[in-house]
C-alpha cells in the first residue's frame, strides 16, 4: 500500500519538474522568502527571453538576501540587455564590490565597460579576471580583439595593455598573435 501512495505522490511531483520555470515557480508557491528559488527562476526566465519577469525575480531574491554578488551580476546583465546601461553598471559594480575575487563579476564588469568604450575603466577588471582565472585569458584577449579595442584606442597604449593582460596570464604564445593583430 505504501508503494502505491509514494508512487502517486512521486507522479504528482514530477509535474513540477517538467522545466526550470515550472520547478522554481512551484518552489515559490510552497515556500516563503526563498531567495534561491527567485534567483533560479530569474535565470530560467532570462534564458527563455523573458527579461522583464527575470528582473522581477532577481530583485525579489536581492530583497530577501541583499549581499549576493552572483545575483547582482546577472541582474546587471539582464538590465543591460534591456538597454538600461546605467542600472546595469550599478549592479555589475555592486557585484564586484561584494566579492572582488569573483571572476565572473570582474569579467562581466570589464566586458560591459569595454563595450561602452570605457576601456581605461575596463582594463583593471579584465586584468583582475585574468589573474583570478589565468586559464581564461584567451577568452578575455579574444573579446578584446573582437570588440575592436585596437580601432578605438592608440596602438601603443593598446599593445601595452593587451601584452600586460597576456603576461599576467602567463601565456607567451598569445603575445605573437596579439602583436600581429595590432600591426
N, C-alpha and C positions, 0 to 999 in steps of 0.2 A: 504494500500500500504506500509506504514512504517513497518508493522509487517512482510511482505514478505521480505523487504530489510534487516531488522535486523535478520531474520531467516537465510537468505543466508550468511550474514556476520558471524553469530554465527556458522553455519555449517562449514564454511571455517576455522574459528579459532580453532575449535575442532580438526582439523587435526594436529595442532601443539602441542596438549596436549596428544597425544597418549602415550608418555612416557617422562621421565625427560630429556633424551638426546635430543629428538626432541624439547621439550619445550625450554630448555636453549640454544640449538644451534640456534633456531629461534630468541630468545631474543638477542643473539649476532649479528645476521644478521641485526636486525632492530634498534639496539641502538649502542651508542658509549661509550667507557670507562665504560663498565658495569662490575664492579668487582664482583658483586653478581652473575651475570649470569656465569662468568668464574668459580668462586668457586663452584657453584652448578653443573655446567656441569662437572667439575673435579670430584666432589663427585659421580655423576651418572656414569661417565665413570669408575671410580675406582670400584664401585660396580659391574660393568659389566666385570671386569677383564682387563680393558684397561688402565693399569697404565701409559704407555708411553704418551698417549693422556691426561690422567688426570693430569699428572705432568705439561704438557704444559699449561693447563688451570689454575692450581693453581699458577703457575709462572705469568701467564697473569694477574690474579687477584692481585697478590702482586706488579706487575709493576704499576698497576693503583693506588692501595692503599696499601702501604707497611707495615703498622702497624696493621696487622690482626693476632692476636695470634692463632685463630682457623684455619686459612688457613696455617700458618707455621706448626702447629701441624699435620694437615692431609697431608701436603706435606712431612713432615718428615716420617710419617708412610708409605706413598707410596714409598718414596725413599728406606726405609728400606726393603720393600717387594721386591724391585728390587735388593737388595744386596748392595746398596750404603750406607753403615753404616755411613761413615764419614759425608757425606752431610746430612743424616737423623739426626745425632746428632746435627749438627749446626742448623737445622730447629727446632728441638724439644727444644733446649736451647733458641733459639730466641723467641719461643712461651712463655716459662716461663719468660724470661726477659721482654717481653712486658706486660705480665699480671701474676704476681706471685700468684694471687688469683684465677686463672683459674684452677679448679680441673682437668679437662681432660689433660691440659698441664702438670701439675705436675705428674699425674698418668702415662701418657704415657712416659714421660721422665724417670721416675723412673723405669717403666717396661722395657723400652729399655735398660737402663744401667744395670739393673738386669740380663736381658737375655744375655748381653755381659760380664757377670761375673765381672762387676764393681760395686759390691754390696755396698762398702763404699760410693760411689758417689750416688747410687740409694736410699739408706735409707732416706736421708733428703727429697727427693722429694716424696717418698711414705708416710713419716710421715706428710708432708705438705698436701698431698692429703687427708689423713685420717682426719687431722684437719679441712680441708675445708668441707668435707662431711663425718661426723662420721658414718652415716648410710651405707656407702660403705666400711667400714673397713673389713667386712667379705670377700668382693671381693679381697681386697688387700692382706689380710692374705692368702686366698686360692691360689692366684697367687704365693705368696712366697713359699708355701708348694709344689705346682705343679712344680715349676721350679727348685726344688732340692736345695733350699737355704741351707738346713741342710747338704747336702752332700758336698757343695762347701766351707763351712766356719766352723770355730771352733764351737763346740757345745755350749760352754759357751757364746761366742760372739753372736751366732745365737739366743740362748734363750733370752738373754738380749734385743737384738734388736726387736725381734718379740713381746716380752712381752711389750716393750715400745710402739710399734705400737698399740697393743691391749688396753693398758691403755689410750693412747691418745684418742682412740675412745670410751672409757668407756663401753666396752662390756666384762664384767667379765666372762661370761660363756665361752668365747673362750679361756681364759687362760688355762684351764684344757685340752682342746682339743689340743692346741699347745704344751704344756709340754709333753703330751702323744705322740704326733707325733715326737717330738725331741728325746725323750727317756729319 
